[in-house]
Amino acid sequence: GVGGTARFVSMSGAFGALGGNLSCLSYNPAGIGIYRKGELNISPGVNFNSVNSSYNGSNTKYFTPSLAFNGFGIAGSWQSHDNEDVRHSFGLALNQLQNFNSSISISGRSKGSSIMDDIIGNAGNNSIPNLDPSYSGLAFSTYLMDTLDGNYYGFIDPKADLSQDKTITRSGKMNEFAIGYTYTFMDKLYLGASLGIPVISYNHNSSYSESDDLDSLRIYKDALNVTQSTYSYPVWAYNGLTTSGLMGGFKSMSYDEVYKTTGRGFNLKLGAIYRVNEYLRIGANYQTPTVLNLTDTYSYSMTTTFDGGDEVSASYPENGGIYRYKIITPMRYGASIGFIYKKLLAIGIDYESLNYGQAFISSSEPSYFTDVNENISTKYTSTSNLRVGAELNVENIFIRGGYAMYGSPFGNTFTGKFTRTSFSGGLGFRNKNWAFDLGFVNTRYKEDYFMFNSKYVNKTDISFSGTNFVATVSCKF
């Protein structure tokens, strides 16, 4: 996505060849070589995220506002004492690369699907002690699943007309601390490098529920005191755990997943800008793979409620779990071009290429992510990112606009699921020593989501629209 100063955001980050912005340290570090003075800036912001979901013909919308801190930075530039054709620039910046704050709500009728199918599939032929403790094991502990004649069966009959709901709440951010240096020769060639240290904090809470709101699943005793059932297959009839009489048929269940991911990593960015003439600049940049060392804290819980009033809950692990692993993201490289007409107009075009199939996950257990990495290498592929921005100077009032396209990990560009598109704009006011900028970027994308295993449930169509407003105050020294 696009994050950084208001000027950077309002031009969709198309500064690869234009330079002159501290957010360049997270993209093309040669950009800070354009500075002739020092600059200090700070960029608070606010985000508004709207998510529409469509599942089995039912539509749900969720809106999430949140405060954001897009970053701050400081840069300085000085002439070489030994060679008047050489200038040095040094910069520090904290740029927000991603804001994770959003919520998704999905609701609809089951139409023949149930999480029960997924739970039974997860149980497979495993013995009870070997059930997945975070999923089918919880179902067994809460009486949602049991055995009959040596086979697993569930207390949810998928043939029933059930209500299904899922809410996913995400929060957190990925900030990158970048420190960079640029060597400038004759104000024509700019060579830069920066060390990036991304820091991640991500919270994920999801709650899935199914309920027999039409009361079609019942276990009861008839007038002759004979146990009867409306299930389409045999089930056990339990005496109540906390009440008299039978537990009855299935009423509702919920399955909650909570995890928090924290960690940091590092990467190296190299960049160059060449000023062809006073109107034209060209740029190139390369970023090494980012190595992220991450820690997850996680917990899972399930609750099953029966018609007789019994409610049974279980959780795993008892006091929460911790897991450490490493993600290596793909390298990326790009080219850019910038057009400048006097001090009146600036246009930037940035192109970037990367191969998501190069991503890799590992942990202390070598085989743990084997299947995941195989899926990444076979299903993910190369894609492209494009950023275009323009700035018009009208008597020291700057009018800005931009467009960006981030290709899908599955190869789609410009259109299609998982392709992100953003439009941006903004205004700037500046004099000799200070500037105040306002910017916004609206990002949209669509994706397919499955509430549980795609073998057993229809997809949910997700449409995401997020708007980030940024204000930047900067001063030169």
C-alpha positions in Angstrom: 0.0 0.0 0.0 0.9 3.7 0.1 2.1 5.1 3.4 4.3 8.0 4.4 4.1 11.8 4.3 1.0 13.5 3.0 2.8 14.6 -0.2 4.0 11.1 -0.8 0.5 9.6 -0.2 -1.3 12.1 -2.3 0.9 11.3 -5.3 0.5 7.5 -4.7 4.2 7.2 -3.8 5.4 7.9 -7.3 8.7 9.4 -6.2 11.2 6.8 -7.5 12.7 9.3 -9.9 11.4 12.6 -8.5 12.9 12.1 -5.0 12.9 14.9 -2.4 10.8 13.1 0.1 11.7 11.3 3.3 9.4 8.4 2.5 11.8 7.6 -0.3 14.0 5.8 2.2 11.5 2.9 2.2 11.4 2.7 -1.6 14.3 4.4 -3.5 16.8 5.9 -1.0 18.5 7.9 -3.7 15.6 10.3 -3.4 16.9 12.0 -0.3 19.9 13.2 -2.4 17.6 15.8 -4.0 17.6 17.7 -0.7 19.8 20.7 -0.5 18.8 21.6 3.1 17.8 19.7 6.1 14.1 18.8 6.7 12.1 17.5 9.7 8.5 16.3 9.4 5.8 14.5 11.2 2.6 12.9 9.7 -0.4 11.9 11.8 -3.5 10.5 10.1 -6.8 8.7 10.3 -8.1 5.7 8.5 -11.7 4.7 7.5 -12.2 1.1 6.3 -15.4 -0.3 4.9 -15.8 -4.0 4.1 -18.8 -5.6 2.3 -19.3 -9.3 2.3 -21.7 -11.4 0.3 -22.4 -15.0 1.4 -25.1 -17.3 -0.1 -27.0 -14.2 -1.2 -26.8 -12.3 2.1 -24.9 -9.0 2.2 -23.2 -7.5 5.3 -21.3 -4.2 5.7 -18.8 -3.3 8.4 -17.2 0.1 9.0 -14.0 0.7 11.0 -12.5 4.1 11.9 -9.0 4.3 13.5 -6.3 6.7 14.2 -2.9 6.3 12.4 0.6 7.6 12.7 2.0 7.6 9.2 5.5 8.5 10.4 8.2 11.1 10.9 11.6 11.8 9.5 14.7 14.0 9.4 17.2 14.5 6.7 20.3 16.6 6.2 22.5 17.4 3.2 26.1 18.9 3.1 28.7 19.7 0.5 31.9 17.6 0.4 34.9 19.5 1.8 37.2 17.8 -0.7 35.2 18.0 -3.9 32.6 20.7 -4.7 30.9 18.4 -7.2 30.0 16.0 -4.4 27.2 16.3 -1.9 26.3 13.9 0.9 22.8 13.3 2.3 21.7 11.3 5.4 18.2 10.6 6.5 16.2 8.8 9.2 12.5 8.0 8.8 9.7 6.0 10.4 7.2 5.1 7.7 4.0 3.2 8.1 3.9 0.6 5.4 0.7 -1.1 6.3 -2.3 -0.4 8.7 -4.2 -3.6 9.5 -7.2 -2.0 11.2 -10.4 -3.5 9.7 -13.3 -5.6 10.5 -15.3 -8.2 8.5 -18.8 -9.4 9.2 -20.3 -12.4 7.3 -23.9 -13.7 7.8 -26.1 -16.0 5.8 -27.9 -19.3 5.6 -26.0 -22.6 5.4 -27.6 -24.0 2.3 -26.3 -27.5 3.0 -22.9 -26.6 4.4 -21.8 -26.8 8.0 -18.5 -26.4 9.9 -19.4 -29.9 11.2 -18.3 -31.4 7.8 -14.9 -29.7 8.2 -14.5 -30.9 11.8 -15.3 -34.5 10.9 -12.8 -34.2 8.0 -10.2 -32.8 10.4 -10.8 -35.7 12.7 -10.3 -38.2 9.9 -9.3 -41.6 11.2 -7.3 -40.3 14.1 -7.9 -41.8 17.5 -9.5 -39.5 20.2 -6.2 -38.7 21.9 -4.7 -37.7 18.5 -7.4 -35.3 17.5 -6.3 -31.8 16.6 -6.5 -30.1 20.0 -7.3 -26.7 18.5 -10.2 -27.9 16.4 -11.7 -31.4 16.2 -10.4 -32.1 19.8 -12.4 -29.0 21.0 -15.5 -30.3 19.2 -15.1 -33.7 21.0 -14.6 -32.0 24.4 -17.8 -29.9 23.9 -19.9 -32.8 22.8 -20.3 -31.3 19.3 -18.7 -34.4 17.9 -18.8 -38.0 19.2 -18.4 -41.6 18.1 -20.9 -44.2 17.2 -20.0 -47.7 16.1 -16.4 -46.6 15.9 -17.0 -43.6 13.6 -17.1 -39.9 14.3 -20.4 -38.1 13.8 -21.6 -34.5 14.6 -24.5 -33.0 16.5 -25.0 -30.6 13.7 -26.8 -32.2 10.8 -25.6 -30.3 7.6 -29.0 -31.0 6.0 -30.6 -28.6 8.4 -31.3 -24.9 7.5 -28.8 -23.2 9.8 -27.7 -19.6 10.5 -24.0 -19.0 10.0 -22.0 -15.9 11.1 -18.4 -14.9 11.3 -16.8 -11.7 12.6 -13.1 -11.0 12.0 -11.5 -8.1 13.7 -7.9 -7.1 12.8 -5.8 -4.3 14.2 -2.1 -3.3 14.2 0.4 -2.0 11.8 3.7 -2.5 10.0 6.1 0.4 10.5 9.6 0.6 9.0 12.5 2.4 10.5 14.8 3.4 7.7 18.2 4.9 7.8 19.9 5.9 4.6 22.7 7.7 2.8 23.0 9.2 -0.7 26.1 10.2 -2.6 25.4 13.0 -5.1 27.7 13.9 -8.0 27.4 17.2 -9.9 23.7 17.2 -9.0 23.2 14.7 -11.8 23.8 11.3 -10.4 22.4 10.2 -7.0 23.3 6.8 -5.5 21.6 5.8 -2.3 21.3 2.9 0.1 19.1 2.4 3.2 18.7 -0.2 5.9 15.1 -1.0 6.6 13.9 -2.4 9.9 10.2 -3.3 9.7 8.4 -3.8 13.0 5.1 -5.7 13.0 2.2 -5.7 15.5 -0.9 -7.6 14.3 -3.9 -8.7 16.3 -6.5 -11.1 14.8 -9.7 -12.1 16.5 -12.3 -14.3 14.7 -15.5 -15.7 16.0 -17.5 -18.2 13.9 -21.0 -19.4 15.0 -23.7 -21.7 13.7 -27.2 -21.9 15.2 -30.3 -24.0 14.6 -32.4 -20.9 14.9 -35.4 -22.7 13.2 -35.2 -25.5 15.8 -35.1 -28.2 13.2 -32.5 -30.4 15.1 -34.2 -32.0 18.1 -33.7 -35.0 20.4 -36.8 -35.6 22.6 -39.0 -38.2 24.3 -42.4 -38.8 22.8 -45.6 -39.5 24.7 -44.6 -43.1 25.2 -41.2 -41.9 26.7 -39.3 -43.2 23.7 -36.4 -41.1 22.6 -36.9 -39.6 19.1 -34.7 -37.5 16.8 -35.1 -35.3 13.8 -31.6 -36.0 12.6 -31.0 -37.7 9.3 -28.6 -40.2 10.9 -28.3 -41.9 14.3 -27.1 -39.8 17.3 -26.6 -40.4 21.0 -29.2 -39.0 23.4 -27.4 -37.8 26.5 -28.9 -37.1 29.9 -28.5 -33.4 30.7 -25.2 -32.3 32.3 -26.5 -29.4 34.2 -30.3 -29.8 33.9 -32.8 -32.6 34.3 -33.9 -34.5 31.3 -32.1 -34.8 27.9 -29.5 -32.5 26.6 -31.6 -32.3 23.5 -30.5 -31.5 20.0 -28.0 -29.0 18.8 -28.9 -25.3 19.4 -25.7 -23.3 18.7 -21.9 -23.4 18.6 -19.1 -20.8 18.4 -15.5 -21.2 17.6 -13.1 -18.4 18.5 -9.5 -17.9 17.2 -7.3 -15.3 18.8 -3.7 -14.6 18.0 -1.2 -11.8 18.1 1.8 -11.6 15.8 4.8 -9.4 16.8 8.3 -9.2 15.4 10.8 -7.3 13.3 13.1 -7.9 10.4 15.5 -6.2 8.1 16.2 -5.5 4.4 18.5 -3.4 2.3 17.4 -1.0 -0.4 19.7 0.3 -3.2 18.7 3.1 -5.5 19.9 5.5 -8.2 18.5 8.6 -9.8 20.0 10.3 -12.9 19.1 13.8 -13.9 19.1 13.7 -17.7 18.3 17.4 -18.0 16.3 20.0 -16.1 13.1 18.3 -17.3 13.8 14.6 -17.0 15.0 12.2 -14.3 15.2 8.4 -14.4 15.5 6.1 -11.5 16.1 2.5 -10.5 15.8 0.7 -7.2 16.3 -2.8 -5.7 15.2 -4.2 -2.4 16.6 -7.4 -1.0 14.3 -10.1 0.5 12.9 -9.0 3.8 13.7 -11.4 6.7 11.0 -11.3 9.4 11.4 -13.0 12.7 7.9 -13.4 14.2 6.2 -14.6 17.3 2.6 -15.7 17.5 0.7 -16.0 20.8 -2.5 -17.8 20.2 -5.6 -19.5 21.7 -8.6 -21.3 20.5 -12.0 -21.9 22.2 -15.3 -23.6 21.4 -18.7 -23.5 23.0 -21.6 -25.8 22.2 -25.2 -25.1 23.5 -28.0 -27.7 23.4 -31.7 -27.4 23.4 -31.9 -28.6 27.0 -30.0 -25.6 28.2 -26.6 -27.2 28.6 -23.6 -25.1 27.5 -20.2 -26.8 27.2 -16.9 -24.9 26.6 -13.3 -25.9 26.0 -10.1 -24.1 25.1 -6.6 -24.8 23.8 -3.9 -24.3 24.9 -4.9 -23.9 28.6 -2.9 -20.8 29.1 -2.4 -19.8 25.5 0.4 -20.8 23.2 3.6 -19.3 21.7 5.1 -20.1 18.3 8.1 -18.6 16.7 8.9 -18.7 13.0 10.5 -16.8 10.1 9.1 -15.4 6.9 11.3 -14.3 3.9 9.4 -12.0 1.5 10.4 -11.8 -2.1 13.0 -9.3 -3.4 11.7 -6.5 -5.6 13.1 -4.2 -8.2 11.8 -1.2 -10.1 12.4 1.6 -12.6 11.0 5.1 -12.6 10.8 8.2 -14.6 10.1 11.8 -13.5 9.1 14.8 -15.6 9.6 18.3 -14.2 8.6 21.6 -15.8 10.3 24.5 -14.1 8.8 24.7 -10.6 5.2 24.4 -11.9 4.6 20.8 -12.7 6.0 17.4 -11.6 4.9 13.9 -12.9 6.3 10.6 -11.6 5.8 7.1 -12.9 7.1 4.1 -10.9 7.1 0.5 -12.0 8.0 -2.4 -9.7 8.3 -6.2 -10.2 8.3 -9.0 -7.7 7.6 -12.7 -7.5 5.4 -13.8 -4.6 6.4 -17.4 -5.3 9.8 -16.7 -3.8 8.3 -16.2 -0.3 9.4 -18.7 2.2 8.3 -19.7 5.8 10.4 -21.7 8.2 10.6 -22.6 11.8 12.7 -24.8 14.2 10.6 -27.8 12.9 11.9 -28.2 9.4 8.9 -30.0 8.0 6.2 -27.9 9.6 5.7 -25.5 6.7 6.6 -27.9 3.8 3.0 -28.0 2.4 2.6 -24.2 2.9 5.9 -23.5 1.0 4.9 -25.9 -1.8 1.6 -24.1 -2.2 3.4 -20.7 -2.3 5.8 -21.8 -5.0 3.1 -23.4 -7.2 0.1 -21.1 -6.7 1.9 -17.7 -6.3 3.7 -16.0 -9.2 5.3 -12.8 -10.6 3.3 -9.6 -10.7 3.8 -5.9 -11.1 3.1 -2.7 -9.2 2.5 0.7 -10.8 2.4 4.1 -9.2 1.6 7.4 -11.0 1.5 10.8 -9.4 1.4 14.5 -10.4 1.8 17.8 -8.7 0.8 21.3 -9.9 2.2 24.5 -8.3 -0.3 27.4 -8.4 1.4 30.3 -6.6 2.9 28.1 -3.8 -0.3 26.1 -3.4 0.3 22.6 -4.6 -2.5 20.4 -6.1 -1.7 16.7 -6.2 -3.2 13.5 -7.5 -2.2 9.9 -8.0 -3.1 6.4 -9.0 -1.5 3.0 -8.0 -2.1 -0.6 -8.9 -0.7 -3.5 -6.9 -0.8 -6.8 -8.7 -2.3 -10.0 -7.3 0.0 -12.7 -5.9 -1.7 -14.9 -8.4 -0.6 -12.8 -11.4 -3.6 -10.6 -12.1 -2.8 -6.9 -12.8 -5.2 -3.9 -13.1 -8.3 -6.0 -12.7 -9.4 -9.2 -11.0 -9.5 -10.6 -7.4 -6.7 -9.7 -5.0 -5.6 -6.8 -7.2 -5.5 -3.6 -5.2 -6.2 -0.2 -6.9 -5.9 3.2 -5.2 -6.6 6.8 -6.1 -5.1 9.7 -4.2 -5.1 13.4 -4.0 -4.1 16.3 -1.8 -3.1 19.9 -1.3 0.1 21.5 0.0 1.1 25.0 1.3 4.7 26.0 1.6 7.1 28.9 2.0 10.8 29.1 2.4 11.1 27.4 5.7 8.0 25.4 6.4 5.2 23.4 4.7 1.8 22.0 5.5 0.4 19.1 3.4 -2.9 17.3 3.4 -3.4 14.0 1.5 -5.7 11.1 1.1 -5.6 7.7 -0.6 -8.5 5.4 -1.2 -7.6 1.7 -1.8 -10.0 -0.9 -3.1 -9.7 -4.6 -3.7 -11.8 -7.7 -3.9 -11.0 -11.2 -2.6 -12.6 -14.6 -2.1 -12.8 -15.8 1.5 -13.9 -19.1 3.0 -15.2 -19.2 6.5 -13.7 -22.7 6.9 -12.2 -25.3 4.6 -13.2 -24.5 1.0 -14.2 -28.2 0.4 -17.2 -27.7 2.6 -18.4 -24.1 2.3 -19.3 -21.7 -0.5 -17.0 -18.7 -0.9 -17.7 -15.3 0.5 -17.1 -12.3 -1.8 -15.3 -9.6 0.1 -15.0 -6.0 -1.2 -12.7 -3.7 0.7 -12.5 0.1 0.6 -10.1 1.9 2.8 -9.4 5.7 2.9 -6.3 7.1 4.7 -6.2 10.8 5.5 -2.7 12.2 6.3 -1.5 15.6 7.5 2.2 16.5 7.4 4.0 19.4 9.0 7.6 19.9 7.9 10.2 22.5 8.4 13.5 23.1 6.6 16.8 24.0 8.4 
